[in-house]
Amino acid sequence: MKVTAIIIDDERLARKELRSLLELHSVIEIIDEAANADEALAKIHEKRPNLIFLDIQMPGKTGFDLLEELDYIPEVIFTTAYDEYALKAFEVNALDYLLKPIEEERLKDAIDKVVEKIELDDEPTSAAGILTENDQVFVKDGDKCWFVTLKDVRYFESVGNYVKVHFDSNRPMILKSLNNLEKKLDSKTFFRANRKHIINLRWIEKSETWFNGGLLVTVNGEETIEISRRQAAKLKDMMSL
C-alpha cells in the first residue's frame, strides 16, 4: 500500500530534512508541502492525503487552528520542537507527536501506526450497507458481549486504534477506526463532531456557543462534547429549517 502525505512546516530546511528521512520508508508518498496553515488547507482539500506531518508553531495560524478548519480529516503526525503541546496533540487524536530533531526509530514507529490505522480504515463496509439507528450490532470487549441497538448508543469515542462505544452505563472498546465506522453509520443520525467523536444526534439535549465559533453539546444530560467550528456550521445547516 501507499500512504499519501503532505508535509506542513514553515521552515524549508525542516521540510527538506523530513522528506529526506521519509525516503527510507517506501510506503510513504510525499505528494506536496506547505509552509503555513492557509496554504496547507487548500492543498489538503484538493489532494486529500491519507496523512499530514504537521508543525504546531507557524506564523499566523497554528497547526491546531488548521485542524479546526478541515472538512476532510487525514491522519496527523505532529512534528515540533516543543514538548508542551503533547497533551493537546493527543486530545485532537493525533497518531503521534515527534520532537525535532526527529529520530529515525521514532519516525518508523509513527509510520507503523499510520499503516495500521489506514488498513483499518480501508476495511470494506458491510454488504448490508449503511447501518441505521434501528439496526442491532454485536459488540465484544474481552469476555463481555452485547447486542446493541444503535439508537441506544449516545456516541463513539476514538481512543488510539480503538473506539469506545457509549451506551447505558457501558463503555466497551472495539478494534475499529473512527473513520471506518463513520462510513458505515447513517449520517442522518450519527454526526462526526470532531476528530475523536461521532455523536448520536437524538441524544443531544442542549448546545451552547463555544470557543472559536464551535459548539458545546450536552449528551444524556451530563456528558459534554465539543463540536469543532467547521463541523458546527455543518450541524447548524443540517438542523435548520
SETI-41973 format. One record per residue (C-alpha): residue number from 1; residue in one letter; x, y, z. Coordinates in nm, 2 decimals. Example, Ala and Ser with C-alpha at 12.3 -4.5 7.8 and 13.67 -1.06 7.14 Angstrom:
2
<pos: 1&code: A&xx: 1.23&yy: -0.45&zz: 0.78>
<pos: 2&code: S&xx: 1.37&yy: -0.11&zz: 0.71>
//
This chain:
241
<pos: 1&code: M&xx: 0.00&yy: 0.00&zz: 0.00>
<pos: 2&code: K&xx: 0.10&yy: 0.36&zz: -0.04>
<pos: 3&code: V&xx: 0.03&yy: 0.63&zz: 0.22>
<pos: 4&code: T&xx: 0.00&yy: 0.98&zz: 0.06>
<pos: 5&code: A&xx: 0.13&yy: 1.26&zz: 0.27>
<pos: 6&code: I&xx: 0.18&yy: 1.64&zz: 0.29>
<pos: 7&code: I&xx: 0.45&yy: 1.80&zz: 0.50>
<pos: 8&code: I&xx: 0.34&yy: 2.12&zz: 0.67>
<pos: 9&code: D&xx: 0.61&yy: 2.33&zz: 0.82>
<pos: 10&code: D&xx: 0.71&yy: 2.70&zz: 0.79>
<pos: 11&code: E&xx: 1.08&yy: 2.61&zz: 0.79>
<pos: 12&code: R&xx: 1.21&yy: 2.50&zz: 0.45>
<pos: 13&code: L&xx: 1.51&yy: 2.31&zz: 0.60>
<pos: 14&code: A&xx: 1.28&yy: 2.12&zz: 0.83>
<pos: 15&code: R&xx: 1.06&yy: 2.01&zz: 0.54>
<pos: 16&code: K&xx: 1.37&yy: 1.91&zz: 0.35>
<pos: 17&code: E&xx: 1.51&yy: 1.71&zz: 0.64>
<pos: 18&code: L&xx: 1.18&yy: 1.53&zz: 0.70>
<pos: 19&code: R&xx: 1.15&yy: 1.45&zz: 0.33>
<pos: 20&code: S&xx: 1.50&yy: 1.30&zz: 0.33>
<pos: 21&code: L&xx: 1.41&yy: 1.08&zz: 0.63>
<pos: 22&code: L&xx: 1.09&yy: 0.96&zz: 0.47>
<pos: 23&code: E&xx: 1.29&yy: 0.84&zz: 0.16>
<pos: 24&code: L&xx: 1.38&yy: 0.54&zz: 0.37>
<pos: 25&code: H&xx: 1.01&yy: 0.45&zz: 0.40>
<pos: 26&code: S&xx: 0.88&yy: 0.34&zz: 0.06>
<pos: 27&code: V&xx: 0.52&yy: 0.32&zz: 0.20>
<pos: 28&code: I&xx: 0.51&yy: 0.70&zz: 0.23>
<pos: 29&code: E&xx: 0.45&yy: 0.90&zz: -0.08>
<pos: 30&code: I&xx: 0.50&yy: 1.28&zz: -0.03>
<pos: 31&code: I&xx: 0.26&yy: 1.45&zz: -0.27>
<pos: 32&code: D&xx: 0.31&yy: 1.81&zz: -0.16>
<pos: 33&code: E&xx: 0.44&yy: 2.05&zz: 0.10>
<pos: 34&code: A&xx: 0.30&yy: 2.37&zz: 0.26>
<pos: 35&code: A&xx: 0.47&yy: 2.65&zz: 0.46>
<pos: 36&code: N&xx: 0.16&yy: 2.77&zz: 0.65>
<pos: 37&code: A&xx: -0.19&yy: 2.67&zz: 0.76>
<pos: 38&code: D&xx: -0.38&yy: 2.86&zz: 0.48>
<pos: 39&code: E&xx: -0.16&yy: 2.70&zz: 0.21>
<pos: 40&code: A&xx: -0.20&yy: 2.36&zz: 0.37>
<pos: 41&code: L&xx: -0.58&yy: 2.40&zz: 0.40>
<pos: 42&code: A&xx: -0.61&yy: 2.44&zz: 0.02>
<pos: 43&code: K&xx: -0.38&yy: 2.16&zz: -0.06>
<pos: 44&code: I&xx: -0.54&yy: 1.91&zz: 0.18>
<pos: 45&code: H&xx: -0.89&yy: 1.98&zz: 0.04>
<pos: 46&code: E&xx: -0.76&yy: 1.95&zz: -0.32>
<pos: 47&code: K&xx: -0.53&yy: 1.64&zz: -0.28>
<pos: 48&code: R&xx: -0.69&yy: 1.47&zz: 0.02>
<pos: 49&code: P&xx: -0.38&yy: 1.29&zz: 0.16>
<pos: 50&code: N&xx: -0.40&yy: 1.00&zz: 0.39>
<pos: 51&code: L&xx: -0.16&yy: 1.17&zz: 0.63>
<pos: 52&code: I&xx: -0.02&yy: 1.51&zz: 0.72>
<pos: 53&code: F&xx: 0.31&yy: 1.58&zz: 0.90>
<pos: 54&code: L&xx: 0.21&yy: 1.90&zz: 1.09>
<pos: 55&code: D&xx: 0.42&yy: 2.16&zz: 1.27>
<pos: 56&code: I&xx: 0.24&yy: 2.33&zz: 1.55>
<pos: 57&code: Q&xx: 0.40&yy: 2.68&zz: 1.58>
<pos: 58&code: M&xx: 0.38&yy: 2.86&zz: 1.25>
<pos: 59&code: P&xx: 0.34&yy: 3.23&zz: 1.16>
<pos: 60&code: G&xx: -0.03&yy: 3.32&zz: 1.17>
<pos: 61&code: K&xx: -0.24&yy: 3.01&zz: 1.24>
<pos: 62&code: T&xx: -0.11&yy: 2.72&zz: 1.44>
<pos: 63&code: G&xx: -0.13&yy: 2.35&zz: 1.34>
<pos: 64&code: F&xx: -0.43&yy: 2.32&zz: 1.58>
<pos: 65&code: D&xx: -0.60&yy: 2.61&zz: 1.41>
<pos: 66&code: L&xx: -0.56&yy: 2.43&zz: 1.08>
<pos: 67&code: L&xx: -0.72&yy: 2.11&zz: 1.21>
<pos: 68&code: E&xx: -1.03&yy: 2.32&zz: 1.33>
<pos: 69&code: E&xx: -1.08&yy: 2.44&zz: 0.97>
<pos: 70&code: L&xx: -1.06&yy: 2.10&zz: 0.79>
<pos: 71&code: D&xx: -1.36&yy: 1.93&zz: 0.63>
<pos: 72&code: Y&xx: -1.16&yy: 1.63&zz: 0.52>
<pos: 73&code: I&xx: -0.98&yy: 1.48&zz: 0.81>
<pos: 74&code: P&xx: -0.65&yy: 1.30&zz: 0.74>
<pos: 75&code: E&xx: -0.43&yy: 1.12&zz: 0.99>
<pos: 76&code: V&xx: -0.20&yy: 1.36&zz: 1.18>
<pos: 77&code: I&xx: 0.16&yy: 1.32&zz: 1.30>
<pos: 78&code: F&xx: 0.28&yy: 1.64&zz: 1.47>
<pos: 79&code: T&xx: 0.64&yy: 1.74&zz: 1.42>
<pos: 80&code: T&xx: 0.76&yy: 2.02&zz: 1.66>
<pos: 81&code: A&xx: 1.05&yy: 2.14&zz: 1.86>
<pos: 82&code: Y&xx: 0.83&yy: 2.19&zz: 2.17>
<pos: 83&code: D&xx: 0.71&yy: 1.92&zz: 2.40>
<pos: 84&code: E&xx: 0.45&yy: 2.13&zz: 2.59>
<pos: 85&code: Y&xx: 0.18&yy: 2.06&zz: 2.33>
<pos: 86&code: A&xx: 0.19&yy: 1.68&zz: 2.36>
<pos: 87&code: L&xx: -0.13&yy: 1.65&zz: 2.57>
<pos: 88&code: K&xx: -0.33&yy: 1.88&zz: 2.34>
<pos: 89&code: A&xx: -0.20&yy: 1.69&zz: 2.04>
<pos: 90&code: F&xx: -0.35&yy: 1.36&zz: 2.16>
<pos: 91&code: E&xx: -0.67&yy: 1.54&zz: 2.26>
<pos: 92&code: V&xx: -0.72&yy: 1.61&zz: 1.89>
<pos: 93&code: N&xx: -0.65&yy: 1.24&zz: 1.83>
<pos: 94&code: A&xx: -0.31&yy: 1.28&zz: 1.65>
<pos: 95&code: L&xx: -0.15&yy: 0.95&zz: 1.58>
<pos: 96&code: D&xx: 0.19&yy: 1.06&zz: 1.71>
<pos: 97&code: Y&xx: 0.40&yy: 1.35&zz: 1.83>
<pos: 98&code: L&xx: 0.76&yy: 1.37&zz: 1.71>
<pos: 99&code: L&xx: 1.01&yy: 1.61&zz: 1.86>
<pos: 100&code: K&xx: 1.26&yy: 1.78&zz: 1.64>
<pos: 101&code: P&xx: 1.53&yy: 1.67&zz: 1.56>
<pos: 102&code: I&xx: 1.33&yy: 1.37&zz: 1.45>
<pos: 103&code: E&xx: 1.49&yy: 1.03&zz: 1.54>
<pos: 104&code: E&xx: 1.47&yy: 0.76&zz: 1.27>
<pos: 105&code: E&xx: 1.34&yy: 0.50&zz: 1.51>
<pos: 106&code: R&xx: 1.06&yy: 0.72&zz: 1.64>
<pos: 107&code: L&xx: 0.96&yy: 0.81&zz: 1.28>
<pos: 108&code: K&xx: 0.95&yy: 0.44&zz: 1.20>
<pos: 109&code: D&xx: 0.72&yy: 0.37&zz: 1.50>
<pos: 110&code: A&xx: 0.49&yy: 0.66&zz: 1.39>
<pos: 111&code: I&xx: 0.47&yy: 0.53&zz: 1.03>
<pos: 112&code: D&xx: 0.39&yy: 0.18&zz: 1.16>
<pos: 113&code: K&xx: 0.09&yy: 0.33&zz: 1.35>
<pos: 114&code: V&xx: -0.02&yy: 0.51&zz: 1.03>
<pos: 115&code: V&xx: -0.02&yy: 0.20&zz: 0.82>
<pos: 116&code: E&xx: -0.21&yy: 0.00&zz: 1.09>
<pos: 117&code: K&xx: -0.47&yy: 0.28&zz: 1.12>
<pos: 118&code: I&xx: -0.52&yy: 0.32&zz: 0.75>
<pos: 119&code: E&xx: -0.55&yy: -0.06&zz: 0.70>
<pos: 120&code: L&xx: -0.84&yy: -0.04&zz: 0.95>
<pos: 121&code: D&xx: -1.00&yy: 0.25&zz: 0.76>
<pos: 122&code: D&xx: -0.98&yy: 0.05&zz: 0.43>
<pos: 123&code: E&xx: -1.18&yy: -0.24&zz: 0.56>
<pos: 124&code: P&xx: -1.48&yy: -0.30&zz: 0.33>
<pos: 125&code: T&xx: -1.81&yy: -0.18&zz: 0.45>
<pos: 126&code: S&xx: -2.07&yy: -0.44&zz: 0.53>
<pos: 127&code: A&xx: -2.26&yy: -0.59&zz: 0.23>
<pos: 128&code: A&xx: -2.58&yy: -0.50&zz: 0.42>
<pos: 129&code: G&xx: -2.49&yy: -0.13&zz: 0.36>
<pos: 130&code: I&xx: -2.54&yy: 0.17&zz: 0.59>
<pos: 131&code: L&xx: -2.63&yy: 0.09&zz: 0.95>
<pos: 132&code: T&xx: -2.94&yy: 0.29&zz: 1.08>
<pos: 133&code: E&xx: -3.04&yy: 0.37&zz: 1.43>
<pos: 134&code: N&xx: -3.28&yy: 0.07&zz: 1.43>
<pos: 135&code: D&xx: -3.01&yy: -0.18&zz: 1.34>
<pos: 136&code: Q&xx: -2.86&yy: -0.41&zz: 1.61>
<pos: 137&code: V&xx: -2.49&yy: -0.48&zz: 1.63>
<pos: 138&code: F&xx: -2.27&yy: -0.72&zz: 1.82>
<pos: 139&code: V&xx: -2.01&yy: -0.57&zz: 2.05>
<pos: 140&code: K&xx: -1.74&yy: -0.78&zz: 2.21>
<pos: 141&code: D&xx: -1.49&yy: -0.65&zz: 2.46>
<pos: 142&code: G&xx: -1.28&yy: -0.92&zz: 2.63>
<pos: 143&code: D&xx: -1.51&yy: -1.18&zz: 2.78>
<pos: 144&code: K&xx: -1.82&yy: -0.95&zz: 2.77>
<pos: 145&code: C&xx: -2.06&yy: -0.93&zz: 2.48>
<pos: 146&code: W&xx: -2.36&yy: -0.72&zz: 2.40>
<pos: 147&code: F&xx: -2.63&yy: -0.69&zz: 2.13>
<pos: 148&code: V&xx: -2.68&yy: -0.32&zz: 2.10>
<pos: 149&code: T&xx: -2.95&yy: -0.13&zz: 1.91>
<pos: 150&code: L&xx: -2.77&yy: 0.17&zz: 1.76>
<pos: 151&code: K&xx: -3.03&yy: 0.42&zz: 1.87>
<pos: 152&code: D&xx: -2.92&yy: 0.34&zz: 2.23>
<pos: 153&code: V&xx: -2.56&yy: 0.44&zz: 2.15>
<pos: 154&code: R&xx: -2.50&yy: 0.80&zz: 2.27>
<pos: 155&code: Y&xx: -2.17&yy: 0.85&zz: 2.10>
<pos: 156&code: F&xx: -1.85&yy: 0.68&zz: 1.98>
<pos: 157&code: E&xx: -1.51&yy: 0.79&zz: 2.11>
<pos: 158&code: S&xx: -1.18&yy: 0.73&zz: 1.94>
<pos: 159&code: V&xx: -0.90&yy: 0.60&zz: 2.16>
<pos: 160&code: G&xx: -0.59&yy: 0.53&zz: 1.96>
<pos: 161&code: N&xx: -0.67&yy: 0.23&zz: 1.73>
<pos: 162&code: Y&xx: -0.99&yy: 0.15&zz: 1.93>
<pos: 163&code: V&xx: -1.33&yy: 0.31&zz: 1.96>
<pos: 164&code: K&xx: -1.52&yy: 0.33&zz: 2.29>
<pos: 165&code: V&xx: -1.89&yy: 0.27&zz: 2.25>
<pos: 166&code: H&xx: -2.10&yy: 0.47&zz: 2.50>
<pos: 167&code: F&xx: -2.44&yy: 0.31&zz: 2.57>
<pos: 168&code: D&xx: -2.63&yy: 0.27&zz: 2.90>
<pos: 169&code: S&xx: -2.36&yy: 0.25&zz: 3.17>
<pos: 170&code: N&xx: -2.13&yy: 0.05&zz: 2.94>
<pos: 171&code: R&xx: -1.81&yy: 0.17&zz: 2.77>
<pos: 172&code: P&xx: -1.67&yy: -0.13&zz: 2.57>
<pos: 173&code: M&xx: -1.37&yy: -0.08&zz: 2.34>
<pos: 174&code: I&xx: -1.37&yy: -0.22&zz: 1.99>
<pos: 175&code: L&xx: -1.08&yy: -0.25&zz: 1.75>
<pos: 176&code: K&xx: -1.21&yy: -0.02&zz: 1.49>
<pos: 177&code: S&xx: -1.12&yy: 0.31&zz: 1.32>
<pos: 178&code: L&xx: -1.35&yy: 0.61&zz: 1.38>
<pos: 179&code: N&xx: -1.31&yy: 0.70&zz: 1.01>
<pos: 180&code: N&xx: -1.41&yy: 0.35&zz: 0.90>
<pos: 181&code: L&xx: -1.71&yy: 0.35&zz: 1.15>
<pos: 182&code: E&xx: -1.83&yy: 0.68&zz: 1.01>
<pos: 183&code: K&xx: -1.86&yy: 0.54&zz: 0.67>
<pos: 184&code: K&xx: -2.09&yy: 0.26&zz: 0.80>
<pos: 185&code: L&xx: -2.33&yy: 0.48&zz: 1.00>
<pos: 186&code: D&xx: -2.63&yy: 0.67&zz: 0.88>
<pos: 187&code: S&xx: -2.53&yy: 1.04&zz: 0.87>
<pos: 188&code: K&xx: -2.88&yy: 1.15&zz: 0.94>
<pos: 189&code: T&xx: -2.84&yy: 1.02&zz: 1.29>
<pos: 190&code: F&xx: -2.47&yy: 0.99&zz: 1.36>
<pos: 191&code: F&xx: -2.26&yy: 1.31&zz: 1.32>
<pos: 192&code: R&xx: -1.88&yy: 1.35&zz: 1.32>
<pos: 193&code: A&xx: -1.84&yy: 1.62&zz: 1.59>
<pos: 194&code: N&xx: -1.46&yy: 1.63&zz: 1.58>
<pos: 195&code: R&xx: -1.15&yy: 1.41&zz: 1.53>
<pos: 196&code: K&xx: -1.24&yy: 1.20&zz: 1.84>
<pos: 197&code: H&xx: -1.62&yy: 1.17&zz: 1.85>
<pos: 198&code: I&xx: -1.92&yy: 1.06&zz: 1.65>
<pos: 199&code: I&xx: -2.24&yy: 1.16&zz: 1.83>
<pos: 200&code: N&xx: -2.60&yy: 1.03&zz: 1.80>
<pos: 201&code: L&xx: -2.80&yy: 1.35&zz: 1.73>
<pos: 202&code: R&xx: -3.10&yy: 1.20&zz: 1.91>
<pos: 203&code: W&xx: -2.92&yy: 1.22&zz: 2.24>
<pos: 204&code: I&xx: -2.83&yy: 1.59&zz: 2.22>
<pos: 205&code: E&xx: -3.02&yy: 1.77&zz: 2.50>
<pos: 206&code: K&xx: -2.87&yy: 2.12&zz: 2.46>
<pos: 207&code: S&xx: -2.60&yy: 2.31&zz: 2.29>
<pos: 208&code: E&xx: -2.42&yy: 2.64&zz: 2.36>
<pos: 209&code: T&xx: -2.17&yy: 2.85&zz: 2.17>
<pos: 210&code: W&xx: -1.81&yy: 2.76&zz: 2.24>
<pos: 211&code: F&xx: -1.47&yy: 2.89&zz: 2.17>
<pos: 212&code: N&xx: -1.37&yy: 2.99&zz: 1.81>
<pos: 213&code: G&xx: -1.73&yy: 2.95&zz: 1.68>
<pos: 214&code: G&xx: -1.77&yy: 2.59&zz: 1.78>
<pos: 215&code: L&xx: -2.04&yy: 2.43&zz: 1.99>
<pos: 216&code: L&xx: -2.05&yy: 2.25&zz: 2.32>
<pos: 217&code: V&xx: -2.33&yy: 1.99&zz: 2.32>
<pos: 218&code: T&xx: -2.47&yy: 1.81&zz: 2.63>
<pos: 219&code: V&xx: -2.55&yy: 1.44&zz: 2.57>
<pos: 220&code: N&xx: -2.77&yy: 1.24&zz: 2.81>
<pos: 221&code: G&xx: -2.79&yy: 1.54&zz: 3.05>
<pos: 222&code: E&xx: -2.43&yy: 1.53&zz: 3.18>
<pos: 223&code: E&xx: -2.18&yy: 1.43&zz: 2.91>
<pos: 224&code: T&xx: -2.04&yy: 1.73&zz: 2.71>
<pos: 225&code: I&xx: -1.87&yy: 1.71&zz: 2.37>
<pos: 226&code: E&xx: -1.71&yy: 1.99&zz: 2.18>
<pos: 227&code: I&xx: -1.81&yy: 2.03&zz: 1.81>
<pos: 228&code: S&xx: -1.54&yy: 2.20&zz: 1.60>
<pos: 229&code: R&xx: -1.61&yy: 2.53&zz: 1.43>
<pos: 230&code: R&xx: -1.63&yy: 2.38&zz: 1.08>
<pos: 231&code: Q&xx: -1.85&yy: 2.08&zz: 1.20>
<pos: 232&code: A&xx: -2.07&yy: 2.32&zz: 1.40>
<pos: 233&code: A&xx: -2.15&yy: 2.51&zz: 1.08>
<pos: 234&code: K&xx: -2.25&yy: 2.18&zz: 0.91>
<pos: 235&code: L&xx: -2.46&yy: 2.08&zz: 1.21>
<pos: 236&code: K&xx: -2.65&yy: 2.41&zz: 1.20>
<pos: 237&code: D&xx: -2.72&yy: 2.36&zz: 0.83>
<pos: 238&code: M&xx: -2.85&yy: 2.01&zz: 0.90>
<pos: 239&code: M&xx: -3.07&yy: 2.10&zz: 1.19>
<pos: 240&code: S&xx: -3.22&yy: 2.43&zz: 1.05>
<pos: 241&code: L&xx: -3.54&yy: 2.46&zz: 0.85>
//
